Amino acid sequence: VCQGDNGIGAAGARGLAEVVGGGGGGGGGGGGHGATPALSTLNVRNNVLGDEGVGVIARALHGANAVLRSLDVGGNDITGVLHDASLLWRCEHLRSLGLFNNRLGAAQVAADGSATTGLHGLLDACGSGCLPNVRDLDLGATGISDELASELCSRLAGVDSSPVLLPSLQTLELGGNTIASKDAWLSAVAMLKISRNELDVVWAPQDQNNSEQ
């Protein structure tokens, strides 16, 4: 299913959820069964969905237990914290996850009142065994700071005896994230490559003055 660049917004997401959820739309699995269990690819890039719209779709996918292999939700102003958007991390069959140009690095106040980021939610979910089959992950232009880049690389590398996250990962896209210190990114990526030399890290972050790639 390809519905990218349609500008459907959160309201249109409800109709799309009816389709991808096999008629249930709300995440309870109470609708029809339709084609969703066989749905392998979903592209909803650049649709102004926000967390609310993505949460609607994520609930539908989760409720229908869709065997989704490829999901692209880039360019949708997602934080990954509110409105059940974090259910995306529960799509266990995913092999490709596109999150380009969202706000995963921006701190948000979660429903329980705690301050967190979508990136931390993603990493914590992966630490619990989520997304074990993801091979390609696009986190480009998601607001990842120097500090978050270091934490991301450390957790993917399994530093300090922590579990190695995303064990099937082959390509990690980090390009387009604004940096304060290029050396910090170089150090973080180099550390990751030492422990996972098979991993292709595409980073070329954008500096604060937009003058250096």
N, C-alpha and C positions, 0 to 999 in steps of 0.2 A: 504494500500500500504506500503510495507516494502522494503526499498532500503538502509538500513544501511550498513556501512562498505564496501562500494563499491569503494570509492575514486573517485567519478565521477567529482569532482571539479565544478567550476563555469560553464565551458563549458557543462558538462553533465547535469547541472541543467536546461538548456534551453530545452533539450529534455524531461526531467521529467516534466517540467512546461506544456508542450503540453499535457501530460497525465493527470496531476492533474487539469489542467485548462479546460479540456474538448475540447482541440484543439485550444483554444485561445492563451495560452502561454504568452501573454504580458500584461494582466491586463485590457484590454479594454472591455473584455467580448464579443469580436467580433467573436470568433470562434464557434465551435460546442458546443453542450450541453452535450453529452456523459454522463459519470458516475459521474462527479465531484460533482454535487449537493448532491449525496448520499454518497460521500467519508466521512468515519467517522474516519479513522486512517491513519496517515502518519508518517513513521519513516525514517528519512534521517540522522541518527546519523553517525558521523565519516566519512564524505565525502569530507572534505577540501573545503566546499562550500564558506566560507567567506561571508562577507556582500553582495557581488555581487550575488553569487549564491542563497543565501537565499532570497535576494530581488526579484530575478526573480520568485522564487516559490511563495513568498508572494504576488506578483502582480497577479499571475495566480489565486491563491486562492481567493484573494480579488475581482478580476474581475468576477470570476465565482460564487461568493457568496456561496462558498462551506460550507456545514453544517458539519464542521470538529469538532470531539469531542476530539481527542487525537493527539498531535503533538510533535514529538521528534526531535529537531535539535541540540542535544548535540554534542560536539566535532567538531565544524565546524569553529573555529576561528572567531566567530561572535562578533562584537562590539555592534551591534544593532543601530548604528547611521547612517551609510552610505548606499547608493544604495537601498533605500526603505526597508531595513531590518525591520524597525520599523512598517511596515504594518502587521507584525506578531501579533502585539498587537491588531489589528482590527478584528481578527478572533473571532467573538462574541459568537460562540457556543462552544468554547473550554471548556473542563472540566479538561484536563490534558495537561500541557505544560512543556516539558523537555528542559532545557537550560544548562545542566551540561557541565562543561569544555569549556566555552567560555570566552570572554573578556569583559563582561558587566560592570565590575568595572573600566576599564581603560579609562582615559579621552581621548576624541577624539575631533577633530575640525569638527563640522557639516558644512553642505553646506552653512549656513548663516554666517559662520565664528566664531560662538560661541563655547566655550569649554563645553562639556557635556559628560555624560556617558550613555551607553545603559540602565543601571539600572534606572537612572533618567528619561529617556524617557519612560521606562516601567511604572514607578510609576506615572508619569504625565498623561500617557494615561489612567491608571486605575482611576486616580482622575477625569477624564472626563467621566467615566462610562464604560471604556473598560474592557473586560474579566470578566464580572459579574458572569459567571457560573464556572470559574475555581476552581476546588476542590484540585488539586494536582499541586504544582509548585516546580520544581527542579532548584535551583540556586546554586547548589554545585559547588565548584571550578571555580567560575566565577570572581575571583579577587576582591571580596567584602572586603574592609578594615574595621577596627574598626569603623571609622567614618560613612562609608556607612551602616554598620550593624545597628548602632544606628538609623540612619535616616530611614532605611527600617522598622525597628520594630516600630518606632514612628509613621510613616505614616500608617502602617497596623493597629496600635492600635487606630488611630484617635485622637492622642494627640493634645491639643490646639484647640479642636473643629473642627479639619479638618475632612473631610469625611473619613469613614472607607473604605479602599481599599480592593478589592477582597473579597466581603462579603460572598461568598460561600466557601472560602478557608478552607480546612480541614487538609492538610498536606503541610508543607513548609520544603524543604530540603536545608540546608545551609552548609553541611559538605564539608571539603576540602578547605575552604577559609583560606588563611594565616592570622594569627592574630599577633598583637604586644602585646595586653593586653587581657588575658583571662577574667579578671574581667570585662572589657568593654563589652565583648560578653555576659557574664553571666547576667550583669545588663540589657542589651538591651532585651535579650530573656525573662528575668523575668518580665520586664515591659510589654512586649507584652502578656505574658500569663495571667497577671492580668486582662487585658481587654478582652482577647479572650481565655478563659481557655479551650474551645473546640478544639483549634488549636494545632495540633501535630507538634512541631518544632524539626526537626532533625538537629543538628548543628555540634557538635564535630569538630570544626575548627582545622586546622593544624597550629601549632605554627611556628615561623620563623626558629627555629632550627631543625624542623622535629623530635622533641623528645617527644612531648606530644599531645595526642588527647583530 
